[in-house]
């Protein structure tokens, strides 16, 4: 049995492979909107498909209520994420994620006292 390589087939498949890799990287990024923010407190709540996330702002763009955020903020730790609404980056500490609305608001109030 002889296996022949066809360069034309590889050229047709390469864009598909690149698209699939791009989509898989995006699958790990959360997308949500800022729903709650309290005055000068650095903590804010983001609603995502997985629940509510409590983030602490550490620098860069300071998001506003309603801003759409995209990034890896559904795991603990320091993260650089993107504010789609403002077209700017920010740095956050992920305090907690996947919370109910009530739990997220309670935790934000505790942090902002």
N, C-alpha and C positions, 0 to 999 in steps of 0.2 A: 504494500500500500504506500502510495506516495502522497505527501502533504505538500501542497503548493501554497505559497504566500502570495496574496494579491494586494499590492500597494493601494489600489483604488478602494478596496474594501476598508482598509485601515483608515483612509482619509475620510470615508463616510461615517465610520463609527466613532472617531475621535471627538467630534463635537457633541455627540450623544453622551459619551463618557464624561466629558467636561461638565455638561449640564447636570448629570446625575450627581456628580461630586459636589457641585455648587448647591444643589437642593438638599443634599444630606447635611452639609455644613449649616444651612439655614434652619434645618429641622431642630437643631439644638439651641437656637436662639429664641428667647421668649419675646413676645410682643404684647404690650399692654398700655393702658392709659393711666395717668396720674389721676386718682379720684379724690384724695384727701391730702391736704397740706396745711400746717398750722403756723401762721405768722412767721416768726424768725427761727422756728425749730428746723433743724437739719433733716429730720425724719419725714418721710412721706410714704403714701400707700399707692401701689400700682395694681390695677385689676387686670388679670390675664385669664387665658382659657383654663389655667390650672388653679385658679383661686386668687387670693390677694397676697401681695408681697410687701414686706416692710423694708424699705431701703433708707440708708443714711447717706446724705450728700457729702462728698469729700472734696469736690473741686470741679473746675470746668463750668459748663453751663448749669445754672440753677433752674431746674424744671418748674413749670407752672402747672396748675390744675388743668387737666385736659390734654396735656402734652402726651404724645405717643412715643414710648421708649422701646428700643430693640436691643437685645444683647443677652449675654449669658448671666442673667440675674436670678435664675432659679436653682442656684446652688450657693452655699455659704462662701463668704470671703469678699475680698476687694475685687471690684470689676470695673472695667472701662466699658461704657455702653453708649448708645447713640440716641439722641433725641431727634426723631424724624420731623416733628413739628418745627423745631427751632433750627434744624440742620446743623447740629453742633454736638460735641461729645461731652460726657461728664464722667466722673469717677464716683462710685458708690460702694458702700459696705452693705452686703446683703445680711440684714439682721435675721430675717425669717421669710419663708415663702410657702405657698400652698395653703394659706390660712383661710378661715372663714372671714367674712367682712367684719363681724363683731370682734373676733380675736385680733385681727389686724388693727382695728381702731383702738381697742383696749391697749395693745402693746405700744402703739404710737403715742397715746395719751400718757402712758407711764414714762416713756422716754422724753417726752416734751415738758414734763413738770419741772 
